[in-house]
Amino acid sequence: MQSAEIKKSAEELQDQIVEGMAEFSRNNPEIVEAMQVMNMSMTDYLQAIQSVREAETFSCSSHSDVPLQIGH
């Protein structure tokens, strides 16, 4: 790849990222406001979402002895 092609490709990628961020802001104004209030970057936001989505789950059958951890 020529230097000019690499530069053009990088600029196009940057434009796509900027447009994606603008679209996210338009579609999710309350999330953007919350991120600003909490001084969160997009990386912080994505890590927070990932930690919420990775909640511990259990699988068992009707014959399993399920440990109850109420109040812990």
mmCIF file as Biopython writes it, N, C-alpha, C and O atoms, coordinates in Angstrom:
data_model
#
loop_
_atom_site.group_PDB
_atom_site.id
_atom_site.type_symbol
_atom_site.label_atom_id
_atom_site.label_alt_id
_atom_site.label_comp_id
_atom_site.label_asym_id
_atom_site.label_entity_id
_atom_site.label_seq_id
_atom_site.pdbx_PDB_ins_code
_atom_site.Cartn_x
_atom_site.Cartn_y
_atom_site.Cartn_z
_atom_site.occupancy
_atom_site.B_iso_or_equiv
_atom_site.auth_seq_id
_atom_site.auth_asym_id
_atom_site.pdbx_PDB_model_num
ATOM 1   N N  . MET A ? 1  ? 0.831   -1.172  0.000  1.0 0.0 1  A 1 
ATOM 2   C CA . MET A ? 1  ? 0.000   0.000   0.000  1.0 0.0 1  A 1 
ATOM 3   C C  . MET A ? 1  ? 0.882   1.243   0.000  1.0 0.0 1  A 1 
ATOM 4   O O  . MET A ? 1  ? 1.882   1.301   0.715  1.0 0.0 1  A 1 
ATOM 5   N N  . GLN A ? 2  ? 0.522   2.200   -0.776 1.0 0.0 2  A 1 
ATOM 6   C CA . GLN A ? 2  ? 1.251   3.459   -0.841 1.0 0.0 2  A 1 
ATOM 7   C C  . GLN A ? 2  ? 0.947   4.295   0.397  1.0 0.0 2  A 1 
ATOM 8   O O  . GLN A ? 2  ? -0.072  4.100   1.060  1.0 0.0 2  A 1 
ATOM 9   N N  . SER A ? 3  ? 1.834   5.216   0.694  1.0 0.0 3  A 1 
ATOM 10  C CA . SER A ? 3  ? 1.661   6.087   1.860  1.0 0.0 3  A 1 
ATOM 11  C C  . SER A ? 3  ? 0.356   6.886   1.778  1.0 0.0 3  A 1 
ATOM 12  O O  . SER A ? 3  ? -0.345  7.038   2.779  1.0 0.0 3  A 1 
ATOM 13  N N  . ALA A ? 4  ? 0.035   7.391   0.589  1.0 0.0 4  A 1 
ATOM 14  C CA . ALA A ? 4  ? -1.197  8.169   0.416  1.0 0.0 4  A 1 
ATOM 15  C C  . ALA A ? 4  ? -2.428  7.295   0.635  1.0 0.0 4  A 1 
ATOM 16  O O  . ALA A ? 4  ? -3.424  7.753   1.195  1.0 0.0 4  A 1 
ATOM 17  N N  . GLU A ? 5  ? -2.364  6.042   0.197  1.0 0.0 5  A 1 
ATOM 18  C CA . GLU A ? 5  ? -3.490  5.117   0.389  1.0 0.0 5  A 1 
ATOM 19  C C  . GLU A ? 5  ? -3.675  4.786   1.859  1.0 0.0 5  A 1 
ATOM 20  O O  . GLU A ? 5  ? -4.803  4.697   2.343  1.0 0.0 5  A 1 
ATOM 21  N N  . ILE A ? 6  ? -2.577  4.605   2.567  1.0 0.0 6  A 1 
ATOM 22  C CA . ILE A ? 6  ? -2.646  4.315   4.001  1.0 0.0 6  A 1 
ATOM 23  C C  . ILE A ? 6  ? -3.267  5.495   4.736  1.0 0.0 6  A 1 
ATOM 24  O O  . ILE A ? 6  ? -4.124  5.317   5.602  1.0 0.0 6  A 1 
ATOM 25  N N  . LYS A ? 7  ? -2.824  6.712   4.382  1.0 0.0 7  A 1 
ATOM 26  C CA . LYS A ? 7  ? -3.359  7.910   5.017  1.0 0.0 7  A 1 
ATOM 27  C C  . LYS A ? 7  ? -4.853  8.036   4.749  1.0 0.0 7  A 1 
ATOM 28  O O  . LYS A ? 7  ? -5.624  8.342   5.658  1.0 0.0 7  A 1 
ATOM 29  N N  . LYS A ? 8  ? -5.268  7.799   3.495  1.0 0.0 8  A 1 
ATOM 30  C CA . LYS A ? 8  ? -6.688  7.888   3.140  1.0 0.0 8  A 1 
ATOM 31  C C  . LYS A ? 8  ? -7.497  6.850   3.897  1.0 0.0 8  A 1 
ATOM 32  O O  . LYS A ? 8  ? -8.588  7.141   4.387  1.0 0.0 8  A 1 
ATOM 33  N N  . SER A ? 9  ? -6.962  5.632   3.993  1.0 0.0 9  A 1 
ATOM 34  C CA . SER A ? 9  ? -7.644  4.559   4.706  1.0 0.0 9  A 1 
ATOM 35  C C  . SER A ? 9  ? -7.795  4.909   6.190  1.0 0.0 9  A 1 
ATOM 36  O O  . SER A ? 9  ? -8.843  4.659   6.784  1.0 0.0 9  A 1 
ATOM 37  N N  . ALA A ? 10 ? -6.748  5.485   6.786  1.0 0.0 10 A 1 
ATOM 38  C CA . ALA A ? 10 ? -6.801  5.870   8.200  1.0 0.0 10 A 1 
ATOM 39  C C  . ALA A ? 10 ? -7.812  6.997   8.408  1.0 0.0 10 A 1 
ATOM 40  O O  . ALA A ? 10 ? -8.552  7.001   9.392  1.0 0.0 10 A 1 
ATOM 41  N N  . GLU A ? 11 ? -7.839  7.944   7.485  1.0 0.0 11 A 1 
ATOM 42  C CA . GLU A ? 11 ? -8.800  9.047   7.591  1.0 0.0 11 A 1 
ATOM 43  C C  . GLU A ? 11 ? -10.233 8.547   7.450  1.0 0.0 11 A 1 
ATOM 44  O O  . GLU A ? 11 ? -11.128 9.022   8.150  1.0 0.0 11 A 1 
ATOM 45  N N  . GLU A ? 12 ? -10.457 7.593   6.551  1.0 0.0 12 A 1 
ATOM 46  C CA . GLU A ? 12 ? -11.800 7.022   6.385  1.0 0.0 12 A 1 
ATOM 47  C C  . GLU A ? 12 ? -12.230 6.285   7.646  1.0 0.0 12 A 1 
ATOM 48  O O  . GLU A ? 12 ? -13.381 6.384   8.069  1.0 0.0 12 A 1 
ATOM 49  N N  . LEU A ? 13 ? -11.297 5.544   8.246  1.0 0.0 13 A 1 
ATOM 50  C CA . LEU A ? 13 ? -11.595 4.836   9.492  1.0 0.0 13 A 1 
ATOM 51  C C  . LEU A ? 13 ? -11.929 5.822   10.599 1.0 0.0 13 A 1 
ATOM 52  O O  . LEU A ? 13 ? -12.879 5.619   11.356 1.0 0.0 13 A 1 
ATOM 53  N N  . GLN A ? 14 ? -11.144 6.894   10.692 1.0 0.0 14 A 1 
ATOM 54  C CA . GLN A ? 14 ? -11.410 7.919   11.705 1.0 0.0 14 A 1 
ATOM 55  C C  . GLN A ? 14 ? -12.782 8.543   11.484 1.0 0.0 14 A 1 
ATOM 56  O O  . GLN A ? 14 ? -13.526 8.751   12.442 1.0 0.0 14 A 1 
ATOM 57  N N  . ASP A ? 15 ? -13.123 8.841   10.242 1.0 0.0 15 A 1 
ATOM 58  C CA . ASP A ? 15 ? -14.442 9.410   9.929  1.0 0.0 15 A 1 
ATOM 59  C C  . ASP A ? 15 ? -15.565 8.461   10.337 1.0 0.0 15 A 1 
ATOM 60  O O  . ASP A ? 15 ? -16.594 8.903   10.847 1.0 0.0 15 A 1 
ATOM 61  N N  . GLN A ? 16 ? -15.372 7.149   10.114 1.0 0.0 16 A 1 
ATOM 62  C CA . GLN A ? 16 ? -16.384 6.149   10.492 1.0 0.0 16 A 1 
ATOM 63  C C  . GLN A ? 16 ? -16.551 6.104   12.011 1.0 0.0 16 A 1 
ATOM 64  O O  . GLN A ? 16 ? -17.669 5.982   12.511 1.0 0.0 16 A 1 
ATOM 65  N N  . ILE A ? 17 ? -15.450 6.203   12.734 1.0 0.0 17 A 1 
ATOM 66  C CA . ILE A ? 17 ? -15.514 6.175   14.202 1.0 0.0 17 A 1 
ATOM 67  C C  . ILE A ? 17 ? -16.238 7.409   14.730 1.0 0.0 17 A 1 
ATOM 68  O O  . ILE A ? 17 ? -17.097 7.314   15.606 1.0 0.0 17 A 1 
ATOM 69  N N  . VAL A ? 18 ? -15.873 8.572   14.181 1.0 0.0 18 A 1 
ATOM 70  C CA . VAL A ? 18 ? -16.513 9.817   14.614 1.0 0.0 18 A 1 
ATOM 71  C C  . VAL A ? 18 ? -18.011 9.770   14.318 1.0 0.0 18 A 1 
ATOM 72  O O  . VAL A ? 18 ? -18.817 10.168  15.159 1.0 0.0 18 A 1 
ATOM 73  N N  . GLU A ? 19 ? -18.390 9.294   13.141 1.0 0.0 19 A 1 
ATOM 74  C CA . GLU A ? 19 ? -19.807 9.191   12.784 1.0 0.0 19 A 1 
ATOM 75  C C  . GLU A ? 19 ? -20.524 8.186   13.689 1.0 0.0 19 A 1 
ATOM 76  O O  . GLU A ? 19 ? -21.662 8.422   14.096 1.0 0.0 19 A 1 
ATOM 77  N N  . GLY A ? 20 ? -19.865 7.070   14.006 1.0 0.0 20 A 1 
ATOM 78  C CA . GLY A ? 20 ? -20.459 6.089   14.912 1.0 0.0 20 A 1 
ATOM 79  C C  . GLY A ? 20 ? -20.708 6.669   16.296 1.0 0.0 20 A 1 
ATOM 80  O O  . GLY A ? 20 ? -21.742 6.407   16.910 1.0 0.0 20 A 1 
ATOM 81  N N  . MET A ? 21 ? -19.756 7.457   16.783 1.0 0.0 21 A 1 
ATOM 82  C CA . MET A ? 21 ? -19.922 8.092   18.086 1.0 0.0 21 A 1 
ATOM 83  C C  . MET A ? 21 ? -21.053 9.120   18.045 1.0 0.0 21 A 1 
ATOM 84  O O  . MET A ? 21 ? -21.834 9.226   18.990 1.0 0.0 21 A 1 
ATOM 85  N N  . ALA A ? 22 ? -21.137 9.873   16.950 1.0 0.0 22 A 1 
ATOM 86  C CA . ALA A ? 22 ? -22.214 10.865  16.812 1.0 0.0 22 A 1 
ATOM 87  C C  . ALA A ? 22 ? -23.570 10.172  16.755 1.0 0.0 22 A 1 
ATOM 88  O O  . ALA A ? 22 ? -24.537 10.646  17.352 1.0 0.0 22 A 1 
ATOM 89  N N  . GLU A ? 23 ? -23.641 9.059   16.044 1.0 0.0 23 A 1 
ATOM 90  C CA . GLU A ? 23 ? -24.900 8.315   15.945 1.0 0.0 23 A 1 
ATOM 91  C C  . GLU A ? 23 ? -25.301 7.756   17.307 1.0 0.0 23 A 1 
ATOM 92  O O  . GLU A ? 23 ? -26.473 7.809   17.680 1.0 0.0 23 A 1 
ATOM 93  N N  . PHE A ? 24 ? -24.331 7.221   18.049 1.0 0.0 24 A 1 
ATOM 94  C CA . PHE A ? 24 ? -24.592 6.713   19.393 1.0 0.0 24 A 1 
ATOM 95  C C  . PHE A ? 24 ? -25.150 7.842   20.262 1.0 0.0 24 A 1 
ATOM 96  O O  . PHE A ? 24 ? -26.106 7.636   21.011 1.0 0.0 24 A 1 
ATOM 97  N N  . SER A ? 25 ? -24.553 9.036   20.164 1.0 0.0 25 A 1 
ATOM 98  C CA . SER A ? 25 ? -25.012 10.191  20.950 1.0 0.0 25 A 1 
ATOM 99  C C  . SER A ? 25 ? -26.434 10.590  20.586 1.0 0.0 25 A 1 
ATOM 100 O O  . SER A ? 25 ? -27.234 10.917  21.463 1.0 0.0 25 A 1 
ATOM 101 N N  . ARG A ? 26 ? -26.749 10.565  19.300 1.0 0.0 26 A 1 
ATOM 102 C CA . ARG A ? 26 ? -28.110 10.929  18.864 1.0 0.0 26 A 1 
ATOM 103 C C  . ARG A ? 26 ? -29.130 9.893   19.331 1.0 0.0 26 A 1 
ATOM 104 O O  . ARG A ? 26 ? -30.241 10.246  19.727 1.0 0.0 26 A 1 
ATOM 105 N N  . ASN A ? 27 ? -28.757 8.625   19.287 1.0 0.0 27 A 1 
ATOM 106 C CA . ASN A ? 27 ? -29.694 7.548   19.628 1.0 0.0 27 A 1 
ATOM 107 C C  . ASN A ? 27 ? -29.800 7.288   21.123 1.0 0.0 27 A 1 
ATOM 108 O O  . ASN A ? 27 ? -30.769 6.676   21.573 1.0 0.0 27 A 1 
ATOM 109 N N  . ASN A ? 28 ? -28.822 7.740   21.899 1.0 0.0 28 A 1 
ATOM 110 C CA . ASN A ? 28 ? -28.782 7.435   23.336 1.0 0.0 28 A 1 
ATOM 111 C C  . ASN A ? 28 ? -28.435 8.674   24.161 1.0 0.0 28 A 1 
ATOM 112 O O  . ASN A ? 28 ? -27.442 8.658   24.890 1.0 0.0 28 A 1 
ATOM 113 N N  . PRO A ? 29 ? -29.220 9.741   24.068 1.0 0.0 29 A 1 
ATOM 114 C CA . PRO A ? 29 ? -28.843 10.979  24.774 1.0 0.0 29 A 1 
ATOM 115 C C  . PRO A ? 29 ? -28.770 10.813  26.290 1.0 0.0 29 A 1 
ATOM 116 O O  . PRO A ? 29 ? -27.943 11.453  26.939 1.0 0.0 29 A 1 
ATOM 117 N N  . GLU A ? 30 ? -29.623 9.964   26.861 1.0 0.0 30 A 1 
ATOM 118 C CA . GLU A ? 30 ? -29.581 9.803   28.315 1.0 0.0 30 A 1 
ATOM 119 C C  . GLU A ? 30 ? -28.328 9.049   28.762 1.0 0.0 30 A 1 
ATOM 120 O O  . GLU A ? 30 ? -27.795 9.322   29.838 1.0 0.0 30 A 1 
ATOM 121 N N  . ILE A ? 31 ? -27.858 8.112   27.955 1.0 0.0 31 A 1 
ATOM 122 C CA . ILE A ? 31 ? -26.617 7.400   28.292 1.0 0.0 31 A 1 
ATOM 123 C C  . ILE A ? 31 ? -25.439 8.360   28.189 1.0 0.0 31 A 1 
ATOM 124 O O  . ILE A ? 31 ? -24.563 8.369   29.055 1.0 0.0 31 A 1 
ATOM 125 N N  . VAL A ? 32 ? -25.418 9.157   27.143 1.0 0.0 32 A 1 
ATOM 126 C CA . VAL A ? 32 ? -24.338 10.131  26.962 1.0 0.0 32 A 1 
ATOM 127 C C  . VAL A ? 32 ? -24.324 11.119  28.130 1.0 0.0 32 A 1 
ATOM 128 O O  . VAL A ? 32 ? -23.258 11.451  28.648 1.0 0.0 32 A 1 
ATOM 129 N N  . GLU A ? 33 ? -25.494 11.586  28.542 1.0 0.0 33 A 1 
ATOM 130 C CA . GLU A ? 33 ? -25.564 12.514  29.680 1.0 0.0 33 A 1 
ATOM 131 C C  . GLU A ? 33 ? -25.051 11.849  30.948 1.0 0.0 33 A 1 
ATOM 132 O O  . GLU A ? 33 ? -24.302 12.464  31.707 1.0 0.0 33 A 1 
ATOM 133 N N  . ALA A ? 34 ? -25.442 10.605  31.188 1.0 0.0 34 A 1 
ATOM 134 C CA . ALA A ? 34 ? -24.978 9.887   32.378 1.0 0.0 34 A 1 
ATOM 135 C C  . ALA A ? 34 ? -23.462 9.691   32.342 1.0 0.0 34 A 1 
ATOM 136 O O  . ALA A ? 34 ? -22.791 9.814   33.366 1.0 0.0 34 A 1 
ATOM 137 N N  . MET A ? 35 ? -22.930 9.386   31.161 1.0 0.0 35 A 1 
ATOM 138 C CA . MET A ? 35 ? -21.482 9.228   31.025 1.0 0.0 35 A 1 
ATOM 139 C C  . MET A ? 35 ? -20.769 10.530  31.352 1.0 0.0 35 A 1 
ATOM 140 O O  . MET A ? 35 ? -19.717 10.519  31.991 1.0 0.0 35 A 1 
ATOM 141 N N  . GLN A ? 36 ? -21.335 11.657  30.919 1.0 0.0 36 A 1 
ATOM 142 C CA . GLN A ? 36 ? -20.729 12.956  31.193 1.0 0.0 36 A 1 
ATOM 143 C C  . GLN A ? 36 ? -20.800 13.284  32.678 1.0 0.0 36 A 1 
ATOM 144 O O  . GLN A ? 36 ? -19.828 13.776  33.251 1.0 0.0 36 A 1 
ATOM 145 N N  . VAL A ? 37 ? -21.942 13.017  33.306 1.0 0.0 37 A 1 
ATOM 146 C CA . VAL A ? 37 ? -22.112 13.297  34.730 1.0 0.0 37 A 1 
ATOM 147 C C  . VAL A ? 37 ? -21.127 12.475  35.558 1.0 0.0 37 A 1 
ATOM 148 O O  . VAL A ? 37 ? -20.547 12.972  36.523 1.0 0.0 37 A 1 
ATOM 149 N N  . MET A ? 38 ? -20.947 11.222  35.175 1.0 0.0 38 A 1 
ATOM 150 C CA . MET A ? 38 ? -20.047 10.327  35.917 1.0 0.0 38 A 1 
ATOM 151 C C  . MET A ? 38 ? -18.612 10.368  35.404 1.0 0.0 38 A 1 
ATOM 152 O O  . MET A ? 38 ? -17.753 9.619   35.869 1.0 0.0 38 A 1 
ATOM 153 N N  . ASN A ? 39 ? -18.360 11.261  34.429 1.0 0.0 39 A 1 
ATOM 154 C CA . ASN A ? 39 ? -17.023 11.416  33.858 1.0 0.0 39 A 1 
ATOM 155 C C  . ASN A ? 39 ? -16.488 10.074  33.347 1.0 0.0 39 A 1 
ATOM 156 O O  . ASN A ? 39 ? -15.355 9.692   33.639 1.0 0.0 39 A 1 
ATOM 157 N N  . MET A ? 40 ? -17.327 9.367   32.576 1.0 0.0 40 A 1 
ATOM 158 C CA . MET A ? 40 ? -16.960 8.059   32.034 1.0 0.0 40 A 1 
ATOM 159 C C  . MET A ? 40 ? -16.574 8.187   30.568 1.0 0.0 40 A 1 
ATOM 160 O O  . MET A ? 40 ? -17.190 8.929   29.803 1.0 0.0 40 A 1 
ATOM 161 N N  . SER A ? 41 ? -15.549 7.451   30.203 1.0 0.0 41 A 1 
ATOM 162 C CA . SER A ? 41 ? -15.201 7.347   28.797 1.0 0.0 41 A 1 
ATOM 163 C C  . SER A ? 41 ? -16.029 6.212   28.187 1.0 0.0 41 A 1 
ATOM 164 O O  . SER A ? 41 ? -16.715 5.483   28.904 1.0 0.0 41 A 1 
ATOM 165 N N  . MET A ? 42 ? -15.961 6.070   26.882 1.0 0.0 42 A 1 
ATOM 166 C CA . MET A ? 42 ? -16.663 4.966   26.226 1.0 0.0 42 A 1 
ATOM 167 C C  . MET A ? 42 ? -16.114 3.633   26.715 1.0 0.0 42 A 1 
ATOM 168 O O  . MET A ? 42 ? -16.868 2.673   26.872 1.0 0.0 42 A 1 
ATOM 169 N N  . THR A ? 43 ? -14.821 3.565   26.953 1.0 0.0 43 A 1 
ATOM 170 C CA . THR A ? 43 ? -14.205 2.335   27.476 1.0 0.0 43 A 1 
ATOM 171 C C  . THR A ? 43 ? -14.772 1.998   28.842 1.0 0.0 43 A 1 
ATOM 172 O O  . THR A ? 43 ? -15.099 0.842   29.109 1.0 0.0 43 A 1 
ATOM 173 N N  . ASP A ? 44 ? -14.893 3.005   29.721 1.0 0.0 44 A 1 
ATOM 174 C CA . ASP A ? 44 ? -15.484 2.796   31.052 1.0 0.0 44 A 1 
ATOM 175 C C  . ASP A ? 44 ? -16.918 2.289   30.933 1.0 0.0 44 A 1 
ATOM 176 O O  . ASP A ? 44 ? -17.326 1.370   31.643 1.0 0.0 44 A 1 
ATOM 177 N N  . TYR A ? 45 ? -17.680 2.907   30.017 1.0 0.0 45 A 1 
ATOM 178 C CA . TYR A ? 45 ? -19.075 2.517   29.811 1.0 0.0 45 A 1 
ATOM 179 C C  . TYR A ? 45 ? -19.168 1.069   29.347 1.0 0.0 45 A 1 
ATOM 180 O O  . TYR A ? 45 ? -19.970 0.296   29.872 1.0 0.0 45 A 1 
ATOM 181 N N  . LEU A ? 46 ? -18.354 0.702   28.370 1.0 0.0 46 A 1 
ATOM 182 C CA . LEU A ? 46 ? -18.397 -0.672  27.853 1.0 0.0 46 A 1 
ATOM 183 C C  . LEU A ? 46 ? -17.994 -1.687  28.919 1.0 0.0 46 A 1 
ATOM 184 O O  . LEU A ? 46 ? -18.552 -2.783  28.975 1.0 0.0 46 A 1 
ATOM 185 N N  . GLN A ? 47 ? -17.017 -1.323  29.774 1.0 0.0 47 A 1 
ATOM 186 C CA . GLN A ? 47 ? -16.627 -2.219  30.868 1.0 0.0 47 A 1 
ATOM 187 C C  . GLN A ? 47 ? -17.761 -2.367  31.879 1.0 0.0 47 A 1 
ATOM 188 O O  . GLN A ? 47 ? -17.996 -3.462  32.392 1.0 0.0 47 A 1 
ATOM 189 N N  . ALA A ? 48 ? -18.462 -1.278  32.165 1.0 0.0 48 A 1 
ATOM 190 C CA . ALA A ? 48 ? -19.586 -1.340  33.100 1.0 0.0 48 A 1 
ATOM 191 C C  . ALA A ? 48 ? -20.696 -2.226  32.544 1.0 0.0 48 A 1 
ATOM 192 O O  . ALA A ? 48 ? -21.253 -3.051  33.269 1.0 0.0 48 A 1 
ATOM 193 N N  . ILE A ? 49 ? -21.019 -2.060  31.267 1.0 0.0 49 A 1 
ATOM 194 C CA . ILE A ? 49 ? -22.050 -2.889  30.642 1.0 0.0 49 A 1 
ATOM 195 C C  . ILE A ? 49 ? -21.650 -4.349  30.657 1.0 0.0 49 A 1 
ATOM 196 O O  . ILE A ? 49 ? -22.474 -5.219  30.938 1.0 0.0 49 A 1 
ATOM 197 N N  . GLN A ? 50 ? -20.383 -4.626  30.355 1.0 0.0 50 A 1 
ATOM 198 C CA . GLN A ? 50 ? -19.907 -6.010  30.342 1.0 0.0 50 A 1 
ATOM 199 C C  . GLN A ? 50 ? -20.017 -6.638  31.738 1.0 0.0 50 A 1 
ATOM 200 O O  . GLN A ? 50 ? -20.411 -7.798  31.863 1.0 0.0 50 A 1 
ATOM 201 N N  . SER A ? 51 ? -19.675 -5.886  32.777 1.0 0.0 51 A 1 
ATOM 202 C CA . SER A ? 51 ? -19.748 -6.446  34.131 1.0 0.0 51 A 1 
ATOM 203 C C  . SER A ? 51 ? -21.186 -6.726  34.538 1.0 0.0 51 A 1 
ATOM 204 O O  . SER A ? 51 ? -21.443 -7.689  35.261 1.0 0.0 51 A 1 
ATOM 205 N N  . VAL A ? 52 ? -22.132 -5.901  34.085 1.0 0.0 52 A 1 
ATOM 206 C CA . VAL A ? 52 ? -23.544 -6.137  34.389 1.0 0.0 52 A 1 
ATOM 207 C C  . VAL A ? 52 ? -24.046 -7.372  33.652 1.0 0.0 52 A 1 
ATOM 208 O O  . VAL A ? 52 ? -24.801 -8.170  34.207 1.0 0.0 52 A 1 
ATOM 209 N N  . ARG A ? 53 ? -23.631 -7.524  32.422 1.0 0.0 53 A 1 
ATOM 210 C CA . ARG A ? 53 ? -24.097 -8.646  31.602 1.0 0.0 53 A 1 
ATOM 211 C C  . ARG A ? 53 ? -23.468 -9.966  31.984 1.0 0.0 53 A 1 
ATOM 212 O O  . ARG A ? 53 ? -23.993 -11.021 31.629 1.0 0.0 53 A 1 
ATOM 213 N N  . GLU A ? 54 ? -22.362 -9.936  32.697 1.0 0.0 54 A 1 
ATOM 214 C CA . GLU A ? 54 ? -21.682 -11.165 33.081 1.0 0.0 54 A 1 
ATOM 215 C C  . GLU A ? 54 ? -22.093 -11.629 34.474 1.0 0.0 54 A 1 
ATOM 216 O O  . GLU A ? 54 ? -21.270 -12.142 35.232 1.0 0.0 54 A 1 
ATOM 217 N N  . ALA A ? 55 ? -23.342 -11.449 34.798 1.0 0.0 55 A 1 
ATOM 218 C CA . ALA A ? 55 ? -23.834 -11.870 36.111 1.0 0.0 55 A 1 
ATOM 219 C C  . ALA A ? 55 ? -23.684 -13.382 36.259 1.0 0.0 55 A 1 
ATOM 220 O O  . ALA A ? 55 ? -23.793 -14.133 35.289 1.0 0.0 55 A 1 
ATOM 221 N N  . GLU A ? 56 ? -23.436 -13.797 37.467 1.0 0.0 56 A 1 
ATOM 222 C CA . GLU A ? 56 ? -23.267 -15.213 37.746 1.0 0.0 56 A 1 
ATOM 223 C C  . GLU A ? 56 ? -24.613 -15.921 37.589 1.0 0.0 56 A 1 
ATOM 224 O O  . GLU A ? 56 ? -25.623 -15.478 38.135 1.0 0.0 56 A 1 
ATOM 225 N N  . THR A ? 57 ? -24.617 -17.001 36.855 1.0 0.0 57 A 1 
ATOM 226 C CA . THR A ? 57 ? -25.843 -17.770 36.645 1.0 0.0 57 A 1 
ATOM 227 C C  . THR A ? 57 ? -25.628 -19.209 37.103 1.0 0.0 57 A 1 
ATOM 228 O O  . THR A ? 57 ? -24.499 -19.694 37.178 1.0 0.0 57 A 1 
ATOM 229 N N  . PHE A ? 58 ? -26.725 -19.870 37.403 1.0 0.0 58 A 1 
ATOM 230 C CA . PHE A ? 58 ? -26.681 -21.255 37.848 1.0 0.0 58 A 1 
ATOM 231 C C  . PHE A ? 58 ? -27.638 -22.076 37.008 1.0 0.0 58 A 1 
ATOM 232 O O  . PHE A ? 58 ? -28.658 -21.579 36.531 1.0 0.0 58 A 1 
ATOM 233 N N  . SER A ? 59 ? -27.299 -23.309 36.840 1.0 0.0 59 A 1 
ATOM 234 C CA . SER A ? 59 ? -28.157 -24.228 36.118 1.0 0.0 59 A 1 
ATOM 235 C C  . SER A ? 59 ? -28.309 -25.486 36.967 1.0 0.0 59 A 1 
ATOM 236 O O  . SER A ? 59 ? -27.333 -26.001 37.512 1.0 0.0 59 A 1 
ATOM 237 N N  . CYS A ? 60 ? -29.535 -25.971 37.072 1.0 0.0 60 A 1 
ATOM 238 C CA . CYS A ? 60 ? -29.746 -27.171 37.873 1.0 0.0 60 A 1 
ATOM 239 C C  . CYS A ? 60 ? -31.006 -27.886 37.392 1.0 0.0 60 A 1 
ATOM 240 O O  . CYS A ? 60 ? -31.763 -27.367 36.571 1.0 0.0 60 A 1 
ATOM 241 N N  . SER A ? 61 ? -31.206 -29.068 37.915 1.0 0.0 61 A 1 
ATOM 242 C CA . SER A ? 61 ? -32.412 -29.821 37.584 1.0 0.0 61 A 1 
ATOM 243 C C  . SER A ? 61 ? -33.297 -29.872 38.825 1.0 0.0 61 A 1 
ATOM 244 O O  . SER A ? 61 ? -32.930 -29.350 39.877 1.0 0.0 61 A 1 
ATOM 245 N N  . SER A ? 62 ? -34.446 -30.493 38.702 1.0 0.0 62 A 1 
ATOM 246 C CA . SER A ? 62 ? -35.358 -30.596 39.848 1.0 0.0 62 A 1 
ATOM 247 C C  . SER A ? 62 ? -34.794 -31.512 40.930 1.0 0.0 62 A 1 
ATOM 248 O O  . SER A ? 62 ? -35.313 -31.543 42.046 1.0 0.0 62 A 1 
ATOM 249 N N  . HIS A ? 63 ? -33.739 -32.256 40.613 1.0 0.0 63 A 1 
ATOM 250 C CA . HIS A ? 63 ? -33.127 -33.162 41.598 1.0 0.0 63 A 1 
ATOM 251 C C  . HIS A ? 63 ? -31.897 -32.555 42.243 1.0 0.0 63 A 1 
ATOM 252 O O  . HIS A ? 63 ? -31.279 -33.182 43.103 1.0 0.0 63 A 1 
ATOM 253 N N  . SER A ? 64 ? -31.536 -31.359 41.848 1.0 0.0 64 A 1 
ATOM 254 C CA . SER A ? 64 ? -30.328 -30.709 42.383 1.0 0.0 64 A 1 
ATOM 255 C C  . SER A ? 64 ? -30.612 -30.103 43.754 1.0 0.0 64 A 1 
ATOM 256 O O  . SER A ? 64 ? -31.722 -29.652 44.038 1.0 0.0 64 A 1 
ATOM 257 N N  . ASP A ? 65 ? -29.579 -30.105 44.596 1.0 0.0 65 A 1 
ATOM 258 C CA . ASP A ? 65 ? -29.644 -29.438 45.879 1.0 0.0 65 A 1 
ATOM 259 C C  . ASP A ? 65 ? -29.108 -28.022 45.664 1.0 0.0 65 A 1 
ATOM 260 O O  . ASP A ? 65 ? -27.895 -27.814 45.618 1.0 0.0 65 A 1 
ATOM 261 N N  . VAL A ? 66 ? -30.007 -27.055 45.534 1.0 0.0 66 A 1 
ATOM 262 C CA . VAL A ? 66 ? -29.616 -25.685 45.226 1.0 0.0 66 A 1 
ATOM 263 C C  . VAL A ? 66 ? -29.242 -24.953 46.500 1.0 0.0 66 A 1 
ATOM 264 O O  . VAL A ? 66 ? -30.055 -24.856 47.419 1.0 0.0 66 A 1 
ATOM 265 N N  . PRO A ? 67 ? -28.022 -24.435 46.569 1.0 0.0 67 A 1 
ATOM 266 C CA . PRO A ? 67 ? -27.633 -23.672 47.753 1.0 0.0 67 A 1 
ATOM 267 C C  . PRO A ? 67 ? -28.308 -22.298 47.736 1.0 0.0 67 A 1 
ATOM 268 O O  . PRO A ? 67 ? -28.166 -21.541 46.775 1.0 0.0 67 A 1 
ATOM 269 N N  . LEU A ? 68 ? -29.031 -21.987 48.788 1.0 0.0 68 A 1 
ATOM 270 C CA . LEU A ? 68 ? -29.674 -20.690 48.873 1.0 0.0 68 A 1 
ATOM 271 C C  . LEU A ? 68 ? -28.768 -19.719 49.601 1.0 0.0 68 A 1 
ATOM 272 O O  . LEU A ? 68 ? -28.304 -19.995 50.707 1.0 0.0 68 A 1 
ATOM 273 N N  . GLN A ? 69 ? -28.523 -18.593 48.980 1.0 0.0 69 A 1 
ATOM 274 C CA . GLN A ? 69 ? -27.648 -17.591 49.589 1.0 0.0 69 A 1 
ATOM 275 C C  . GLN A ? 69 ? -28.458 -16.299 49.768 1.0 0.0 69 A 1 
ATOM 276 O O  . GLN A ? 69 ? -28.140 -15.263 49.185 1.0 0.0 69 A 1 
ATOM 277 N N  . ILE A ? 70 ? -29.481 -16.384 50.564 1.0 0.0 70 A 1 
ATOM 278 C CA . ILE A ? 70 ? -30.349 -15.240 50.784 1.0 0.0 70 A 1 
ATOM 279 C C  . ILE A ? 70 ? -29.670 -14.286 51.771 1.0 0.0 70 A 1 
ATOM 280 O O  . ILE A ? 70 ? -29.208 -14.690 52.838 1.0 0.0 70 A 1 
ATOM 281 N N  . GLY A ? 71 ? -29.627 -13.037 51.390 1.0 0.0 71 A 1 
ATOM 282 C CA . GLY A ? 71 ? -29.054 -12.026 52.270 1.0 0.0 71 A 1 
ATOM 283 C C  . GLY A ? 71 ? -27.558 -11.935 52.224 1.0 0.0 71 A 1 
ATOM 284 O O  . GLY A ? 71 ? -26.967 -11.288 53.089 1.0 0.0 71 A 1 
ATOM 285 N N  . HIS A ? 72 ? -26.901 -12.560 51.244 1.0 0.0 72 A 1 
ATOM 286 C CA . HIS A ? 72 ? -25.434 -12.498 51.157 1.0 0.0 72 A 1 
ATOM 287 C C  . HIS A ? 72 ? -25.017 -11.604 50.044 1.0 0.0 72 A 1 
ATOM 288 O O  . HIS A ? 72 ? -23.822 -11.423 49.812 1.0 0.0 72 A 1 
#
